[in-house]
Amino acid sequence: MGHTNHASTVDDDLLLKNFFAEVSEVERDNEVLRILSCFKLNPFEYLNLSFDSSIDDVKKQYRKLSLMVHPDKCKHPQAKEAFGALAKAQQLLLDQNERDYILSQVNSAKEELRAKRKKQLKKDTASKMKSLVEEGKYDKQYEQSEEFRQELKVKVRELLTEQEWRRRKMQMRISEEEGRLKRDEEEQKEMWKRKREHEEEWEGTREKRVSSWRDFMKGGKKNKKGEIRPPKLKTEDPNKSYVQRPVKRG
């Protein structure tokens, strides 16, 4: 069994080598241009694959196209860029989450196109009758047509663009909120810093304040302007004294 697989791989390699021997420089250049003109959010477009392609299809197609535009083989100045775009597309499609996300957009696009078609069929009696008689075969044929594939491709582009725009807006809001929180945090830090500096300054002048208070208590401090002090008895005149006069009531 393993031997058969090995033989199959050798055959594939041989076929690829023969294929590339026949590929002209113009074809390589055209492929580079095709890749670079792809819609950036859809990896299926880069690999030129339909949305129902398997993981094996992805790997085989990547191998074929990457050899075609490999900077060692292709002389186009943007070959390296095209080669990188293919590698990224394969990476996205081999990532289960990314693949599921893109396919969910594809399904939404199909649903929208089916709903639109249903509306059109209601207006067109002949098509509606044909659709009813053939029990879904008519719709299936339509969905396999080139016309539907093109419509689907365009609709998927629309949906992926909408989602990307929402994601970027959300990212912008998150960044703004993070910026606001950072500013608040810096303001808070600045406030605490000023408070600490004020406390340190207050503590630093403590000794000075305490000694000023001691001087004041000793009476060494002169009256402050406008401050009322009780009259003192003049010790040099023992005959003079201050008497409280009786207050007349009533």
Phi, psi and omega in degrees: 000313179298324181297318180298315179301318180298316180298319180298318179297317180299317178299315179301315180299318180296316178299318179297316180299316179296319180299313183287339176292331183268346182287125181274167179297324180298317180296320178298314179299318180297322180293320177301313181296321178299312181299315184289342179265003181292156175289120191301332186269000183241100181296334178297325180294317180302318182273001179056048182241153175281161185293342180264016180293146180275173177299321179297319178301318181299311183297316181296314183294322178298314181302314182295309184289325181292328176290327182292321184253013182303130183305335178286334184256331185254131185270359181297136183300337180254019181301320181298318180297316179295319179299316179296321180295322178294318180298319180293320180298317179296316181303317180295317184284342176271349177273116185306315182296315180296316181298314180299320180298313182295318181292331176293324176291324178296316180296319177298319180296318179298315180300317179297318181291323179295318180296319180295318181294321180300318179298317181296319182295327180298325181282331184255098186300319182298314180295322181296316179298315181298318181297318181290318182296317185274005174043062174088341181295325180297315179293320182297317178300317181298317183290346176265357183282159179295326180300313180295319180302318180293317178299318181296316180303314181293317181294321178296320176303314181301310184294318179296324178294315178302313181297319180295320179296317178298317182298317181292321178296318178298318179298320179296317179297317180298315180298318179298316181296318178298319179297318180295315179298321180295317179298315179301317181297318180293321178297318179298315179300316181298320180297314179296323180297314180297320180298316180298315181299319180296317179297318180296320180295316179299316180294323182294331181264006184302311183302318181296316180295318181298315181293325177298319180295319178300314179301319181297314180298326179285353181081011180283347183269133180285158178301142173282153183301129177082000182273133181268127177244146179295146181293141179261148175289138178274111185291337182286345179240092185291340182280339183268131175216158181264124182248139177280120179284144178293141180268129179282132179256154175081000000 
